[in-house]
Amino acid sequence: MIRIAFTLLILVSAAQSQQGFISIDGADLKSKLATALTRGSAQGGTFWVAYAFEVRPGVVFDTEFIGSGGSRVTVNGAAFGADAGTRNLGVFLMYEGAGRTPIRAEIYNLDRRRDYSGYPVHWLGRISGSDSLPFLRGLIDTTQSYDAARHLVDAIGAHDDARVATALRDIVRGSKVVRARTAAVSWLGHSAGQTDFLAALVRDERETVAVRREAAEAIGESSTSTAVLQDLYRAVTHREVKRELLEAMGERFEPSAVAFLIETIQREPDRDLKEEAIDALADMEDDRAIDALARAYDSARDEEMKKEILDALGDAESSLALQKLQSVAQRDPSIRLRRRAIEALGESHDPSALRFLEQLIK
């Protein structure tokens, strides 16, 4: 799941009613669904059953934005943004013939124009969370499509309902579909009060690595303090889980995160994890992190580690990183490291790097 910043973006909305949908009447979701399935199967072929629900604020699906310069950003999956959201969403379930299990599930923005693949849409209206959440949960373990299972979880997570977190935890604990479980974990990272549950997943060595990694990422994307990530890193032993925790810390622009990543570079015996910490610092694109990498280069005694730091500095879009690379290229006693710094500068798109290399050749 991604987070979108909406600075200078203008929402493109093509207002669209449910004209052309087949309206289905009934007392509740169960009766409406039964009618829709009966009518759809009687007509033969493929058809949709769809309904609207109350959408959580700040959730974005199936939306296009235009930047002030005319650039376009299309969000097809789920994203989060503090300043905007998609308020008019529908769950669309595709059925074939007399089948009673959907073969496909989608979440569509009802304000965007589409032809729904040319299939008829049986419209159930707006359904309450008390009916929708258990219905969607029941479909997750019956569908044969992993993508459909993931989208069903997204639909649950997008509901504006106090019972969503409970439903998501139930999926994590009880579903047999790994993709559904990881999707539920990801949504819990955007739900208040879930840190203890997620941290327990990270620590649980009986749990799948996929779920543990997703839980680590979810904690990183939440408002949980960096100290929690650090404690988890010290507590777990699985390399891939530790790698995810380091990556999560790289997304925290905090002095404590920088200090911990530097400590990892200096003290972590696992070379792969050292490299992950280096990359995490470079990805911060923050002067404090770049300065820390430069100091780590100066204090490192391992030439291979120095090469890794130079590569990370080369990937960082930072004037401070370029200054360090230029310094190494000019003055490092190791010809191999000077050559590595020059190679990194040669791959830079910054004009100052090219000017430096031209002067170096002269």
DRENROVEX-578964 format. One record per residue (C-alpha): x, y, z; residue in one letter. Coordinates in Angstrom, 3 decimals, m for minus. Layout:
N
REC        xx        yy        zz  r
REC         X         Y         Z  a
...
***
This chain:
362
REC        xx        yy        zz  r
REC     0.000     0.000     0.000  m
REC     1.248     3.494    m0.786  i
REC     0.919     6.900     0.747  r
REC     0.185     9.835    m1.564  i
REC     1.033    13.495    m0.924  a
REC    m1.530    15.766    m2.519  f
REC     0.410    19.045    m2.652  t
REC    m0.575    21.025    m5.754  l
REC    m2.779    18.219    m7.050  l
REC    m6.239    18.733    m8.423  i
REC    m8.671    15.861    m8.304  l
REC   m10.081    14.867   m11.656  v
REC   m13.671    13.736   m11.141  s
REC   m15.996    12.626   m13.903  a
REC   m19.283    12.627   m12.044  a
REC   m21.303     9.596   m12.925  q
REC   m24.550     8.234   m11.578  s
REC   m25.433     4.553   m11.607  q
REC   m27.338     5.026   m14.863  q
REC   m27.488     1.731   m16.713  g
REC   m27.155    m0.361   m13.546  f
REC   m29.897    m2.860   m12.771  i
REC   m31.394    m1.794    m9.431  s
REC   m32.131    m4.614    m7.010  i
REC   m34.624    m4.176    m4.183  d
REC   m34.755    m6.123    m0.940  g
REC   m34.945    m5.865     2.832  a
REC   m31.232    m6.449     3.447  d
REC   m27.966    m7.473     1.798  l
REC   m28.773   m11.183     1.943  k
REC   m32.120   m10.834     0.138  s
REC   m30.752    m8.379    m2.422  k
REC   m27.812   m10.644    m3.183  l
REC   m30.073   m13.659    m3.643  a
REC   m32.242   m11.726    m6.098  t
REC   m29.233   m10.412    m8.007  a
REC   m27.663   m13.858    m8.351  l
REC   m30.945   m15.370    m9.491  t
REC   m31.510   m12.709   m12.132  r
REC   m27.908   m12.706   m13.283  g
REC   m27.686   m16.483   m13.667  s
REC   m31.034   m16.564   m15.472  a
REC   m29.614   m14.259   m18.132  q
REC   m26.537   m16.469   m18.505  g
REC   m22.946   m15.377   m18.987  g
REC   m20.935   m13.060   m16.771  t
REC   m22.315   m10.271   m14.601  f
REC   m21.438    m7.973   m11.709  w
REC   m23.092    m7.591    m8.328  v
REC   m22.133    m4.286    m6.731  a
REC   m22.930    m1.954    m3.859  y
REC   m21.663     1.217    m2.182  a
REC   m20.493     1.589     1.424  f
REC   m19.359     4.264     3.859  e
REC   m15.709     5.009     3.042  v
REC   m12.996     5.783     5.547  r
REC   m11.653     9.365     5.216  p
REC    m8.247     9.710     3.575  g
REC    m8.432     6.453     1.613  v
REC    m7.812     6.765    m2.122  v
REC    m8.826     4.230    m4.768  f
REC    m9.155     4.293    m8.534  d
REC    m8.477     8.027    m8.860  t
REC    m6.571    10.305   m11.205  e
REC    m4.844    13.499   m10.140  f
REC    m3.403    16.299   m12.223  i
REC    m0.404    18.256   m10.955  g
REC    m0.004    21.997   m11.438  s
REC     2.348    21.314   m14.363  g
REC    m0.114    19.004   m16.087  g
REC     1.450    15.715   m14.966  s
REC    m0.967    12.915   m14.168  r
REC    m0.912    10.423   m11.309  v
REC    m3.294     7.466   m11.437  t
REC    m3.995     5.449    m8.302  v
REC    m5.384     2.025    m9.159  n
REC    m4.908     0.255    m5.835  g
REC    m5.198     1.561    m2.289  a
REC    m3.355     4.668    m1.116  a
REC    m3.530     7.085     1.777  f
REC    m3.490    10.869     1.685  g
REC    m4.114    13.330     4.477  a
REC    m5.851    15.936     2.331  d
REC    m8.081    13.930     0.033  a
REC    m9.909    10.673    m0.332  g
REC   m12.263     8.802    m2.610  t
REC   m15.651     9.084    m0.956  r
REC   m17.823     7.351    m3.555  n
REC   m16.617     3.755    m3.805  l
REC   m18.340     0.534    m4.746  g
REC   m17.503    m3.138    m4.261  v
REC   m17.923    m4.992    m7.557  f
REC   m18.150    m8.791    m7.520  l
REC   m18.050   m10.705   m10.801  m
REC   m20.025   m13.932   m11.140  y
REC   m20.294   m16.452   m13.964  e
REC   m23.487   m18.312   m14.838  g
REC   m25.001   m20.112   m11.902  a
REC   m21.873   m19.798    m9.773  g
REC   m22.351   m18.520    m6.244  r
REC   m18.728   m17.582    m5.582  t
REC   m17.295   m14.445    m7.219  p
REC   m14.473   m15.035    m9.674  i
REC   m13.260   m11.461    m9.394  r
REC   m13.539    m8.591    m6.923  a
REC   m12.800    m4.935    m7.571  e
REC   m13.156    m1.592    m5.808  i
REC   m14.206     1.113    m8.220  y
REC   m14.569     4.851    m7.900  n
REC   m18.190     5.488    m8.883  l
REC   m17.290     9.003   m10.034  d
REC   m15.108     7.681   m12.863  r
REC   m16.508     6.576   m16.196  r
REC   m16.050     2.942   m17.214  r
REC   m17.890     0.253   m19.108  d
REC   m17.378    m2.496   m16.485  y
REC   m15.946    m4.760   m19.197  s
REC   m19.293    m4.657   m20.966  g
REC   m21.038    m6.826   m18.353  y
REC   m24.350    m5.923   m16.693  p
REC   m24.171    m4.533   m13.148  v
REC   m26.792    m5.563   m10.590  h
REC   m26.825    m2.694    m8.124  w
REC   m27.709    m3.335    m4.466  l
REC   m27.519     0.288    m3.345  g
REC   m25.696     1.436    m0.210  r
REC   m24.989    m1.330     2.325  i
REC   m24.232    m0.769     6.018  s
REC   m20.968    m1.906     7.575  g
REC   m22.824    m4.307     9.861  s
REC   m23.961    m6.263     6.788  d
REC   m21.037    m5.622     4.454  s
REC   m18.096    m6.519     6.710  l
REC   m19.162   m10.091     7.622  p
REC   m20.270   m10.707     4.039  f
REC   m16.886    m9.719     2.598  l
REC   m15.048   m11.657     5.301  r
REC   m17.002   m14.776     4.405  g
REC   m16.013   m14.500     0.745  l
REC   m12.259   m14.326     1.353  i
REC   m11.717   m18.012     2.061  d
REC   m14.149   m19.190    m0.630  t
REC   m12.781   m17.362    m3.662  t
REC   m10.283   m19.189    m5.847  q
REC    m8.586   m15.956    m6.891  s
REC    m5.727   m14.576    m4.799  y
REC    m6.247   m11.155    m6.355  d
REC    m9.928   m11.250    m5.464  a
REC    m9.056   m12.167    m1.873  a
REC    m6.684    m9.209    m1.672  r
REC    m9.292    m6.830    m3.052  h
REC   m11.904    m8.112    m0.622  l
REC    m9.547    m7.268     2.247  v
REC    m8.983    m3.824     0.734  d
REC   m12.739    m3.316     0.674  a
REC   m12.966    m4.230     4.352  i
REC   m10.103    m1.902     5.252  g
REC   m11.694     0.979     3.351  a
REC   m14.915     0.889     5.382  h
REC   m15.575     3.722     7.796  d
REC   m16.644     1.452    10.646  d
REC   m15.355     0.858    14.182  a
REC   m15.417    m2.913    13.587  r
REC   m12.865    m2.863    10.757  v
REC    m9.779    m3.507    12.936  a
REC   m11.486    m6.512    14.554  t
REC   m12.367    m7.908    11.127  a
REC    m8.794    m7.428     9.902  l
REC    m7.305    m9.149    12.953  r
REC    m9.704   m12.043    12.394  d
REC    m8.404   m12.399     8.829  i
REC    m4.800   m12.420    10.050  v
REC    m5.569   m15.072    12.662  r
REC    m7.987   m17.250    10.725  g
REC    m7.626   m16.968     6.956  s
REC    m5.747   m19.623     5.004  k
REC    m5.019   m17.208     2.163  v
REC    m1.567   m15.693     2.738  v
REC    m2.188   m12.765     0.396  r
REC    m5.341   m11.893     2.330  a
REC    m3.462   m12.113     5.618  r
REC    m0.629    m9.831     4.471  t
REC    m3.161    m7.352     3.077  a
REC    m4.975    m7.294     6.419  a
REC    m1.686    m6.708     8.251  v
REC    m0.913    m3.795     5.948  s
REC    m4.284    m2.168     6.677  w
REC    m3.753    m2.593    10.412  l
REC    m0.677    m0.402    10.071  g
REC    m3.098     2.418     9.223  h
REC    m5.396     1.673    12.160  s
REC    m4.950     3.154    15.624  a
REC    m4.016     0.962    18.570  g
REC    m2.622    m2.014    16.615  q
REC     1.079    m1.779    17.496  t
REC     1.077    m4.572    20.090  d
REC    m0.732    m6.940    17.732  f
REC     1.658    m6.177    14.872  l
REC     4.747    m6.393    17.080  a
REC     3.638    m9.829    18.276  a
REC     3.450   m10.955    14.649  l
REC     6.971    m9.672    13.982  v
REC     8.317   m11.622    16.972  r
REC     6.378   m14.846    16.297  d
REC     8.857   m17.338    14.825  e
REC     5.991   m19.742    14.049  r
REC     4.440   m17.166    11.748  e
REC     5.199   m17.039     8.017  t
REC     8.031   m14.764     6.976  v
REC     5.693   m12.939     4.590  a
REC     3.336   m11.973     7.411  v
REC     6.197   m11.032     9.754  r
REC     7.776    m8.795     7.113  r
REC     4.461    m7.167     6.326  e
REC     3.904    m6.505    10.041  a
REC     7.340    m4.862    10.279  a
REC     6.535    m2.663     7.291  e
REC     3.117    m1.810     8.732  a
REC     4.673    m0.669    12.008  i
REC     7.139     1.436    10.028  g
REC     4.285     3.161     8.175  e
REC     2.343     3.799    11.373  s
REC     2.882     6.584    13.897  s
REC     4.585     4.155    16.289  t
REC     7.850     5.423    17.748  s
REC    11.165     4.415    16.194  t
REC    12.111     2.835    19.527  a
REC     9.606     0.045    18.847  v
REC    11.329    m0.779    15.559  l
REC    14.712    m0.777    17.283  q
REC    13.524    m3.105    20.051  d
REC    12.070    m5.483    17.470  l
REC    15.305    m5.478    15.478  y
REC    17.208    m6.539    18.578  r
REC    14.614    m9.180    19.456  a
REC    14.253   m11.065    16.161  v
REC    16.841   m13.260    14.467  t
REC    15.426   m13.867    10.973  h
REC    17.481   m11.938     8.423  r
REC    14.589   m10.978     6.130  e
REC    12.512    m9.694     9.031  v
REC    15.466    m7.662    10.327  k
REC    16.007    m6.331     6.805  r
REC    12.403    m5.099     6.690  e
REC    12.829    m3.353    10.033  l
REC    15.944    m1.546     8.789  l
REC    14.107    m0.469     5.658  e
REC    11.265     0.825     7.822  a
REC    13.728     2.851     9.887  m
REC    15.086     4.340     6.682  g
REC    11.679     5.930     6.148  e
REC    11.865     7.719     9.505  r
REC    13.453    11.166     9.251  f
REC    14.481    11.155    12.906  e
REC    17.872    11.480    14.622  p
REC    17.217     8.276    16.579  s
REC    16.701     6.335    13.346  a
REC    19.911     7.734    11.849  v
REC    21.848     6.876    15.013  a
REC    20.515     3.319    15.057  f
REC    21.347     2.714    11.408  l
REC    24.896     3.995    11.991  i
REC    25.189     1.697    14.991  e
REC    24.041    m1.186    12.790  t
REC    26.703    m0.393    10.196  i
REC    29.363    m0.353    12.896  q
REC    28.316    m3.361    14.993  r
REC    26.108    m5.701    12.952  e
REC    28.134    m8.855    12.087  p
REC    25.864    m9.756     9.142  d
REC    27.229    m8.062     6.009  r
REC    23.869    m8.140     4.200  d
REC    22.253    m6.292     7.073  l
REC    25.083    m3.775     7.168  k
REC    24.438    m3.093     3.483  e
REC    20.714    m2.732     4.152  e
REC    21.454    m0.154     6.848  a
REC    23.688     1.750     4.416  i
REC    20.966     1.742     1.754  d
REC    18.370     2.818     4.302  a
REC    20.451     5.851     5.260  l
REC    20.979     6.801     1.622  a
REC    17.265     6.460     0.889  d
REC    16.484     9.044     3.557  m
REC    17.898    11.773     1.276  e
REC    18.398    13.850     4.398  d
REC    21.608    15.774     5.081  d
REC    21.903    14.280     8.564  r
REC    21.791    10.784     7.104  a
REC    24.247    11.607     4.311  i
REC    26.638    13.203     6.809  d
REC    26.364    10.060     8.930  a
REC    27.220     7.922     5.900  l
REC    30.231    10.098     5.140  a
REC    31.472     9.691     8.704  r
REC    30.834     5.952     8.523  a
REC    33.014     5.837     5.405  y
REC    35.844     7.618     7.226  d
REC    35.697     5.262    10.196  s
REC    35.299     2.009     8.214  a
REC    38.335    m0.258     7.988  r
REC    36.821    m2.725     5.513  d
REC    37.353    m1.673     1.894  e
REC    34.321    m3.639     0.695  e
REC    32.169    m1.772     3.173  m
REC    33.616     1.510     1.954  k
REC    32.613     0.515    m1.594  k
REC    29.062    m0.142    m0.441  e
REC    28.920     3.293     1.165  i
REC    30.228     4.933    m2.007  l
REC    27.564     3.153    m4.074  d
REC    24.871     4.329    m1.643  a
REC    26.179     7.902    m1.786  l
REC    26.050     7.675    m5.562  g
REC    22.375     6.674    m5.419  d
REC    21.498     9.522    m3.051  a
REC    20.303    12.685    m4.761  e
REC    22.180    15.015    m2.453  s
REC    24.789    17.742    m2.906  s
REC    26.409    16.575     0.340  l
REC    26.779    13.074    m1.107  a
REC    28.383    14.497    m4.242  l
REC    30.842    16.483    m2.131  q
REC    31.914    13.328    m0.317  k
REC    32.315    11.410    m3.579  l
REC    34.412    14.227    m5.010  q
REC    36.599    14.247    m1.917  s
REC    37.184    10.498    m2.164  v
REC    37.848    10.725    m5.903  a
REC    40.557    13.329    m5.289  q
REC    42.214    12.310    m2.078  r
REC    41.515     8.741    m0.949  d
REC    44.767     6.753    m0.635  p
REC    43.143     3.710    m2.275  s
REC    43.117     3.850    m6.057  i
REC    40.288     1.303    m6.103  r
REC    38.115     3.515    m3.927  l
REC    38.979     6.616    m5.953  r
REC    37.934     4.724    m9.085  r
REC    34.687     3.625    m7.399  r
REC    33.874     7.215    m6.429  a
REC    34.577     8.403    m9.995  i
REC    32.251     5.708   m11.371  e
REC    29.513     6.852    m8.985  a
REC    29.989    10.464   m10.068  l
REC    29.867     9.410   m13.711  g
REC    26.400     7.925   m13.155  e
REC    25.100    11.097   m11.520  s
REC    22.671    13.358   m13.396  h
REC    23.858    16.405   m11.472  d
REC    25.672    18.891   m13.765  p
REC    28.172    19.666   m10.989  s
REC    29.343    16.038   m11.072  a
REC    30.105    16.308   m14.789  l
REC    31.979    19.588   m14.283  r
REC    34.015    17.995   m11.507  f
REC    34.980    15.025   m13.700  l
REC    35.966    17.347   m16.542  e
REC    38.272    19.257   m14.181  q
REC    39.653    15.988   m12.792  l
REC    40.626    14.823   m16.280  i
REC    42.449    18.099   m16.958  k
***
